[in-house]
Amino acid sequence: MDKDDWTSATTAELWRLYDEVTTVLGRRMTAEKAKLEERLRRIEGNPGAQNEGRARRPYPPVLPKYQNPKNPSETWSGRGKQPRWLKAQLRAGKKLNDLLIDRPSGQRRRRAG
């Protein structure tokens, strides 16, 4: 349409054109969204064809390494964020070695090396 066509069109004609454009744009956006979601599913869901259907290998449980002397049920394995009780103990002047859990030698893990 020319610029003159826009200026000479009635309000009703412009609204009809607006409705048509929004309908077409809505259909195209829906189709594009479906394509992108399918592509994302393929990328996320299938990192490698050989792993399909195979569960992730189970990891052994990690034994706790540190224990709260005030509340022995509170332990920490040494992985991840330090718990609040550990931070409080460290601020109070204790060292990590002071909070180690004493284990019999049979329970200690051997290091590869």
BADREN-315638 format. One record per atom (N, C-alpha, C, O): residue number from 1; residue in three letters; chain; atom name; x, y, z. Coordinates in steps of 0.05 Angstrom, whole numbers, plus 5000, padded with zeros to 4 digits. Layout:
% BADREN-315638
    i   aa  ch  at     x     y     z
  NUM  ALA   A  CA     X     Y     Z
...
This chain:
% BADREN-315638
    i   aa  ch  at     x     y     z
    1  MET   A   N  5017  4976  5000
    1  MET   A  CA  5000  5000  5000
    1  MET   A   C  5018  5025  5000
    1  MET   A   O  5038  5026  5013
    2  ASP   A   N  5009  5044  4986
    2  ASP   A  CA  5023  5070  4985
    2  ASP   A   C  5015  5086  5010
    2  ASP   A   O  4996  5079  5024
    3  LYS   A   N  5031  5107  5015
    3  LYS   A  CA  5026  5124  5038
    3  LYS   A   C  4999  5138  5034
    3  LYS   A   O  4984  5143  5053
    4  ASP   A   N  4993  5144  5009
    4  ASP   A  CA  4967  5157  5004
    4  ASP   A   C  4944  5139  5010
    4  ASP   A   O  4923  5148  5019
    5  ASP   A   N  4948  5113  5005
    5  ASP   A  CA  4926  5094  5011
    5  ASP   A   C  4921  5093  5041
    5  ASP   A   O  4898  5091  5050
    6  TRP   A   N  4941  5095  5057
    6  TRP   A  CA  4938  5095  5087
    6  TRP   A   C  4923  5120  5096
    6  TRP   A   O  4905  5118  5113
    7  THR   A   N  4931  5142  5085
    7  THR   A  CA  4918  5167  5094
    7  THR   A   C  4889  5170  5085
    7  THR   A   O  4873  5183  5098
    8  SER   A   N  4883  5158  5062
    8  SER   A  CA  4856  5161  5051
    8  SER   A   C  4838  5138  5061
    8  SER   A   O  4813  5140  5056
    9  ALA   A   N  4848  5118  5074
    9  ALA   A  CA  4831  5095  5084
    9  ALA   A   C  4815  5104  5108
    9  ALA   A   O  4823  5122  5123
   10  THR   A   N  4791  5092  5110
   10  THR   A  CA  4774  5098  5133
   10  THR   A   C  4784  5084  5158
   10  THR   A   O  4801  5066  5156
   11  THR   A   N  4774  5092  5180
   11  THR   A  CA  4782  5080  5206
   11  THR   A   C  4774  5050  5206
   11  THR   A   O  4789  5034  5216
   12  ALA   A   N  4751  5044  5196
   12  ALA   A  CA  4742  5016  5195
   12  ALA   A   C  4760  4999  5178
   12  ALA   A   O  4767  4977  5185
   13  GLU   A   N  4769  5010  5155
   13  GLU   A  CA  4787  4995  5137
   13  GLU   A   C  4814  4991  5151
   13  GLU   A   O  4826  4969  5149
   14  LEU   A   N  4824  5011  5165
   14  LEU   A  CA  4849  5008  5179
   14  LEU   A   C  4847  4987  5202
   14  LEU   A   O  4866  4972  5206
   15  TRP   A   N  4825  4987  5216
   15  TRP   A  CA  4821  4967  5237
   15  TRP   A   C  4820  4939  5226
   15  TRP   A   O  4831  4920  5237
   16  ARG   A   N  4807  4936  5203
   16  ARG   A  CA  4805  4910  5190
   16  ARG   A   C  4833  4901  5182
   16  ARG   A   O  4840  4877  5185
   17  LEU   A   N  4849  4919  5171
   17  LEU   A  CA  4876  4913  5163
   17  LEU   A   C  4893  4905  5188
   17  LEU   A   O  4909  4887  5187
   18  TYR   A   N  4889  4920  5210
   18  TYR   A  CA  4903  4915  5235
   18  TYR   A   C  4896  4886  5244
   18  TYR   A   O  4914  4872  5252
   19  ASP   A   N  4871  4879  5244
   19  ASP   A  CA  4863  4852  5253
   19  ASP   A   C  4875  4831  5235
   19  ASP   A   O  4884  4810  5246
   20  GLU   A   N  4876  4835  5209
   20  GLU   A  CA  4889  4815  5191
   20  GLU   A   C  4918  4812  5197
   20  GLU   A   O  4929  4790  5198
   21  VAL   A   N  4932  4835  5201
   21  VAL   A  CA  4961  4834  5206
   21  VAL   A   C  4966  4820  5233
   21  VAL   A   O  4984  4803  5234
   22  THR   A   N  4951  4826  5254
   22  THR   A  CA  4956  4813  5279
   22  THR   A   C  4950  4783  5278
   22  THR   A   O  4963  4768  5292
   23  THR   A   N  4930  4775  5263
   23  THR   A  CA  4924  4747  5260
   23  THR   A   C  4947  4732  5246
   23  THR   A   O  4956  4711  5255
   24  VAL   A   N  4956  4744  5224
   24  VAL   A  CA  4979  4731  5209
   24  VAL   A   C  5004  4730  5226
   24  VAL   A   O  5018  4710  5228
   25  LEU   A   N  5010  4752  5240
   25  LEU   A  CA  5033  4753  5258
   25  LEU   A   C  5031  4733  5280
   25  LEU   A   O  5051  4720  5287
   26  GLY   A   N  5007  4730  5292
   26  GLY   A  CA  5003  4711  5313
   26  GLY   A   C  5008  4682  5304
   26  GLY   A   O  5022  4667  5318
   27  ARG   A   N  4998  4675  5280
   27  ARG   A  CA  5003  4648  5269
   27  ARG   A   C  5033  4643  5263
   27  ARG   A   O  5043  4622  5270
   28  ARG   A   N  5046  4663  5252
   28  ARG   A  CA  5075  4660  5246
   28  ARG   A   C  5091  4658  5272
   28  ARG   A   O  5110  4642  5273
   29  MET   A   N  5084  4674  5292
   29  MET   A  CA  5099  4673  5317
   29  MET   A   C  5095  4645  5330
   29  MET   A   O  5114  4634  5342
   30  THR   A   N  5071  4635  5329
   30  THR   A  CA  5065  4609  5341
   30  THR   A   C  5081  4587  5327
   30  THR   A   O  5093  4569  5339
   31  ALA   A   N  5082  4588  5300
   31  ALA   A  CA  5097  4569  5285
   31  ALA   A   C  5127  4571  5290
   31  ALA   A   O  5141  4550  5293
   32  GLU   A   N  5137  4595  5292
   32  GLU   A  CA  5166  4599  5298
   32  GLU   A   C  5172  4589  5326
   32  GLU   A   O  5193  4577  5330
   33  LYS   A   N  5155  4594  5345
   33  LYS   A  CA  5159  4585  5373
   33  LYS   A   C  5160  4555  5374
   33  LYS   A   O  5177  4543  5388
   34  ALA   A   N  5142  4542  5359
   34  ALA   A  CA  5141  4512  5359
   34  ALA   A   C  5167  4501  5347
   34  ALA   A   O  5178  4482  5357
   35  LYS   A   N  5178  4514  5326
   35  LYS   A  CA  5203  4505  5314
   35  LYS   A   C  5226  4508  5334
   35  LYS   A   O  5242  4490  5337
   36  LEU   A   N  5227  4531  5348
   36  LEU   A  CA  5248  4536  5367
   36  LEU   A   C  5247  4517  5391
   36  LEU   A   O  5267  4507  5400
   37  GLU   A   N  5222  4511  5400
   37  GLU   A  CA  5219  4492  5423
   37  GLU   A   C  5228  4464  5415
   37  GLU   A   O  5240  4450  5430
   38  GLU   A   N  5221  4456  5390
   38  GLU   A  CA  5229  4430  5380
   38  GLU   A   C  5260  4428  5378
   38  GLU   A   O  5272  4408  5385
   39  ARG   A   N  5272  4449  5369
   39  ARG   A  CA  5301  4450  5367
   39  ARG   A   C  5314  4449  5394
   39  ARG   A   O  5334  4435  5398
   40  LEU   A   N  5303  4463  5413
   40  LEU   A  CA  5313  4463  5441
   40  LEU   A   C  5310  4435  5453
   40  LEU   A   O  5329  4425  5466
   41  ARG   A   N  5288  4421  5448
   41  ARG   A  CA  5284  4394  5458
   41  ARG   A   C  5305  4375  5447
   41  ARG   A   O  5316  4358  5461
   42  ARG   A   N  5311  4378  5421
   42  ARG   A  CA  5332  4361  5408
   42  ARG   A   C  5359  4367  5420
   42  ARG   A   O  5374  4348  5425
   43  ILE   A   N  5365  4392  5425
   43  ILE   A  CA  5391  4399  5436
   43  ILE   A   C  5394  4389  5465
   43  ILE   A   O  5414  4377  5472
   44  GLU   A   N  5374  4394  5482
   44  GLU   A  CA  5375  4387  5510
   44  GLU   A   C  5372  4357  5515
   44  GLU   A   O  5386  4345  5531
   45  GLY   A   N  5353  4346  5500
   45  GLY   A  CA  5346  4318  5506
   45  GLY   A   C  5363  4297  5494
   45  GLY   A   O  5362  4274  5502
   46  ASN   A   N  5380  4304  5475
   46  ASN   A  CA  5395  4284  5461
   46  ASN   A   C  5424  4293  5458
   46  ASN   A   O  5433  4299  5436
   47  PRO   A   N  5440  4294  5480
   47  PRO   A  CA  5467  4302  5478
   47  PRO   A   C  5484  4283  5461
   47  PRO   A   O  5504  4291  5449
   48  GLY   A   N  5477  4258  5462
   48  GLY   A  CA  5492  4238  5446
   48  GLY   A   C  5474  4214  5442
   48  GLY   A   O  5462  4205  5462
   49  ALA   A   N  5472  4203  5419
   49  ALA   A  CA  5454  4181  5413
   49  ALA   A   C  5462  4156  5429
   49  ALA   A   O  5444  4140  5436
   50  GLN   A   N  5488  4153  5435
   50  GLN   A  CA  5496  4129  5450
   50  GLN   A   C  5487  4129  5479
   50  GLN   A   O  5486  4108  5491
   51  ASN   A   N  5481  4152  5490
   51  ASN   A  CA  5472  4154  5518
   51  ASN   A   C  5442  4151  5521
   51  ASN   A   O  5432  4152  5544
   52  GLU   A   N  5428  4148  5500
   52  GLU   A  CA  5399  4147  5501
   52  GLU   A   C  5390  4123  5516
   52  GLU   A   O  5398  4100  5510
   53  GLY   A   N  5372  4127  5536
   53  GLY   A  CA  5362  4105  5551
   53  GLY   A   C  5380  4095  5574
   53  GLY   A   O  5372  4078  5589
   54  ARG   A   N  5404  4106  5575
   54  ARG   A  CA  5422  4097  5596
   54  ARG   A   C  5421  4116  5620
   54  ARG   A   O  5422  4140  5616
   55  ALA   A   N  5418  4105  5643
   55  ALA   A  CA  5417  4122  5667
   55  ALA   A   C  5445  4131  5675
   55  ALA   A   O  5465  4118  5668
   56  ARG   A   N  5446  4153  5689
   56  ARG   A  CA  5472  4163  5699
   56  ARG   A   C  5483  4143  5719
   56  ARG   A   O  5468  4132  5735
   57  ARG   A   N  5509  4139  5719
   57  ARG   A  CA  5521  4120  5738
   57  ARG   A   C  5518  4130  5766
   57  ARG   A   O  5520  4153  5772
   58  PRO   A   N  5512  4111  5785
   58  PRO   A  CA  5509  4120  5812
   58  PRO   A   C  5536  4126  5825
   58  PRO   A   O  5555  4111  5821
   59  TYR   A   N  5536  4147  5841
   59  TYR   A  CA  5561  4154  5855
   59  TYR   A   C  5559  4144  5883
   59  TYR   A   O  5537  4144  5895
   60  PRO   A   N  5581  4136  5895
   60  PRO   A  CA  5580  4126  5923
   60  PRO   A   C  5574  4149  5941
   60  PRO   A   O  5580  4172  5936
   61  PRO   A   N  5562  4143  5964
   61  PRO   A  CA  5556  4165  5983
   61  PRO   A   C  5582  4176  5994
   61  PRO   A   O  5602  4161  5998
   62  VAL   A   N  5582  4201  6000
   62  VAL   A  CA  5606  4214  6011
   62  VAL   A   C  5604  4215  6041
   62  VAL   A   O  5584  4225  6052
   63  LEU   A   N  5624  4204  6054
   63  LEU   A  CA  5624  4204  6084
   63  LEU   A   C  5629  4232  6094
   63  LEU   A   O  5644  4247  6082
   64  PRO   A   N  5616  4239  6117
   64  PRO   A  CA  5622  4265  6129
   64  PRO   A   C  5651  4266  6139
   64  PRO   A   O  5662  4246  6149
   65  LYS   A   N  5662  4289  6137
   65  LYS   A  CA  5690  4293  6145
   65  LYS   A   C  5693  4310  6170
   65  LYS   A   O  5712  4307  6185
   66  TYR   A   N  5674  4328  6174
   66  TYR   A  CA  5675  4347  6196
   66  TYR   A   C  5649  4345  6212
   66  TYR   A   O  5628  4338  6202
   67  GLN   A   N  5652  4350  6239
   67  GLN   A  CA  5629  4348  6256
   67  GLN   A   C  5628  4371  6276
   67  GLN   A   O  5648  4380  6285
   68  ASN   A   N  5604  4380  6281
   68  ASN   A  CA  5600  4402  6300
   68  ASN   A   C  5603  4391  6328
   68  ASN   A   O  5589  4373  6336
   69  PRO   A   N  5623  4401  6344
   69  PRO   A  CA  5626  4391  6371
   69  PRO   A   C  5603  4397  6389
   69  PRO   A   O  5599  4382  6409
   70  LYS   A   N  5588  4418  6384
   70  LYS   A  CA  5565  4424  6401
   70  LYS   A   C  5540  4407  6394
   70  LYS   A   O  5524  4401  6412
   71  ASN   A   N  5538  4400  6369
   71  ASN   A  CA  5515  4383  6361
   71  ASN   A   C  5526  4362  6341
   71  ASN   A   O  5528  4367  6318
   72  PRO   A   N  5533  4338  6351
   72  PRO   A  CA  5546  4318  6335
   72  PRO   A   C  5530  4308  6311
   72  PRO   A   O  5541  4296  6292
   73  SER   A   N  5504  4314  6310
   73  SER   A  CA  5487  4305  6287
   73  SER   A   C  5492  4323  6263
   73  SER   A   O  5485  4316  6241
   74  GLU   A   N  5505  4346  6267
   74  GLU   A  CA  5511  4364  6245
   74  GLU   A   C  5538  4358  6234
   74  GLU   A   O  5559  4360  6248
   75  THR   A   N  5539  4349  6209
   75  THR   A  CA  5564  4342  6197
   75  THR   A   C  5567  4355  6169
   75  THR   A   O  5547  4366  6159
   76  TRP   A   N  5591  4354  6159
   76  TRP   A  CA  5596  4365  6132
   76  TRP   A   C  5617  4348  6118
   76  TRP   A   O  5636  4339  6131
   77  SER   A   N  5613  4343  6093
   77  SER   A  CA  5631  4325  6078
   77  SER   A   C  5656  4340  6068
   77  SER   A   O  5675  4327  6059
   78  GLY   A   N  5656  4366  6069
   78  GLY   A  CA  5678  4381  6058
   78  GLY   A   C  5672  4390  6029
   78  GLY   A   O  5689  4402  6016
   79  ARG   A   N  5649  4383  6019
   79  ARG   A  CA  5641  4391  5992
   79  ARG   A   C  5619  4412  5993
   79  ARG   A   O  5602  4411  6011
   80  GLY   A   N  5618  4430  5974
   80  GLY   A  CA  5597  4450  5973
   80  GLY   A   C  5602  4472  5993
   80  GLY   A   O  5624  4475  6004
   81  LYS   A   N  5581  4488  5997
   81  LYS   A  CA  5583  4511  6015
   81  LYS   A   C  5587  4501  6044
   81  LYS   A   O  5577  4480  6052
   82  GLN   A   N  5602  4517  6059
   82  GLN   A  CA  5606  4511  6087
   82  GLN   A   C  5581  4517  6102
   82  GLN   A   O  5568  4538  6098
   83  PRO   A   N  5572  4498  6120
   83  PRO   A  CA  5548  4503  6136
   83  PRO   A   C  5553  4526  6156
   83  PRO   A   O  5575  4533  6162
   84  ARG   A   N  5531  4536  6166
   84  ARG   A  CA  5533  4559  6185
   84  ARG   A   C  5548  4551  6210
   84  ARG   A   O  5563  4567  6221
   85  TRP   A   N  5543  4527  6220
   85  TRP   A  CA  5556  4519  6245
   85  TRP   A   C  5586  4519  6241
   85  TRP   A   O  5601  4526  6260
   86  LEU   A   N  5595  4511  6218
   86  LEU   A  CA  5624  4510  6213
   86  LEU   A   C  5636  4538  6211
   86  LEU   A   O  5657  4543  6222
   87  LYS   A   N  5622  4555  6198
   87  LYS   A  CA  5631  4583  6196
   87  LYS   A   C  5633  4596  6224
   87  LYS   A   O  5652  4610  6229
   88  ALA   A   N  5614  4590  6241
   88  ALA   A  CA  5614  4601  6268
   88  ALA   A   C  5637  4590  6284
   88  ALA   A   O  5650  4604  6299
   89  GLN   A   N  5643  4564  6280
   89  GLN   A  CA  5666  4552  6294
   89  GLN   A   C  5692  4564  6285
   89  GLN   A   O  5710  4569  6301
   90  LEU   A   N  5695  4569  6259
   90  LEU   A  CA  5719  4580  6248
   90  LEU   A   C  5723  4609  6257
   90  LEU   A   O  5745  4618  6263
   91  ARG   A   N  5701  4624  6259
   91  ARG   A  CA  5702  4651  6269
   91  ARG   A   C  5710  4652  6299
   91  ARG   A   O  5723  4670  6308
   92  ALA   A   N  5702  4631  6313
   92  ALA   A  CA  5709  4629  6342
   92  ALA   A   C  5738  4621  6346
   92  ALA   A   O  5747  4620  6369
   93  GLY   A   N  5753  4616  6325
   93  GLY   A  CA  5781  4610  6328
   93  GLY   A   C  5789  4581  6324
   93  GLY   A   O  5813  4575  6325
   94  LYS   A   N  5770  4564  6319
   94  LYS   A  CA  5777  4536  6314
   94  LYS   A   C  5788  4533  6286
   94  LYS   A   O  5784  4550  6268
   95  LYS   A   N  5803  4512  6281
   95  LYS   A  CA  5814  4505  6255
   95  LYS   A   C  5798  4481  6244
   95  LYS   A   O  5785  4466  6259
   96  LEU   A   N  5799  4478  6218
   96  LEU   A  CA  5785  4455  6205
   96  LEU   A   C  5794  4429  6217
   96  LEU   A   O  5778  4410  6221
   97  ASN   A   N  5820  4427  6222
   97  ASN   A  CA  5831  4402  6233
   97  ASN   A   C  5820  4395  6261
   97  ASN   A   O  5818  4372  6269
   98  ASP   A   N  5811  4416  6276
   98  ASP   A  CA  5799  4411  6302
   98  ASP   A   C  5771  4398  6299
   98  ASP   A   O  5762  4385  6318
   99  LEU   A   N  5759  4401  6276
   99  LEU   A  CA  5731  4392  6272
   99  LEU   A   C  5730  4365  6257
   99  LEU   A   O  5708  4355  6251
  100  LEU   A   N  5753  4354  6250
  100  LEU   A  CA  5754  4329  6235
  100  LEU   A   C  5741  4307  6252
  100  LEU   A   O  5744  4306  6276
  101  ILE   A   N  5728  4289  6238
  101  ILE   A  CA  5716  4265  6251
  101  ILE   A   C  5738  4244  6252
  101  ILE   A   O  5750  4237  6232
  102  ASP   A   N  5742  4233  6276
  102  ASP   A  CA  5762  4211  6279
  102  ASP   A   C  5749  4185  6269
  102  ASP   A   O  5727  4178  6279
  103  ARG   A   N  5762  4172  6251
  103  ARG   A  CA  5752  4147  6240
  103  ARG   A   C  5773  4125  6244
  103  ARG   A   O  5797  4130  6244
  104  PRO   A   N  5763  4100  6248
  104  PRO   A  CA  5782  4078  6248
  104  PRO   A   C  5796  4076  6221
  104  PRO   A   O  5784  4085  6201
  105  SER   A   N  5819  4066  6220
  105  SER   A  CA  5835  4066  6194
  105  SER   A   C  5821  4051  6172
  105  SER   A   O  5826  4056  6149
  106  GLY   A   N  5803  4032  6179
  106  GLY   A  CA  5789  4017  6158
  106  GLY   A   C  5769  4033  6143
  106  GLY   A   O  5762  4027  6120
  107  GLN   A   N  5759  4055  6155
  107  GLN   A  CA  5739  4072  6142
  107  GLN   A   C  5751  4094  6125
  107  GLN   A   O  5737  4106  6109
  108  ARG   A   N  5776  4099  6128
  108  ARG   A  CA  5789  4120  6112
  108  ARG   A   C  5791  4112  6083
  108  ARG   A   O  5797  4089  6077
  109  ARG   A   N  5787  4131  6066
  109  ARG   A  CA  5789  4125  6038
  109  ARG   A   C  5818  4127  6029
  109  ARG   A   O  5833  4144  6038
  110  ARG   A   N  5826  4109  6012
  110  ARG   A  CA  5853  4110  6002
  110  ARG   A   C  5855  4129  5979
  110  ARG   A   O  5837  4130  5962
  111  ARG   A   N  5876  4144  5978
  111  ARG   A  CA  5880  4163  5956
  111  ARG   A   C  5896  4150  5934
  111  ARG   A   O  5916  4136  5939
  112  ALA   A   N  5888  4155  5909
  112  ALA   A  CA  5903  4145  5887
  112  ALA   A   C  5928  4163  5884
  112  ALA   A   O  5926  4187  5886
  113  GLY   A   N  5950  4151  5879
  113  GLY   A  CA  5972  4169  5876
  113  GLY   A   C  5996  4155  5872
  113  GLY   A   O  6017  4168  5869
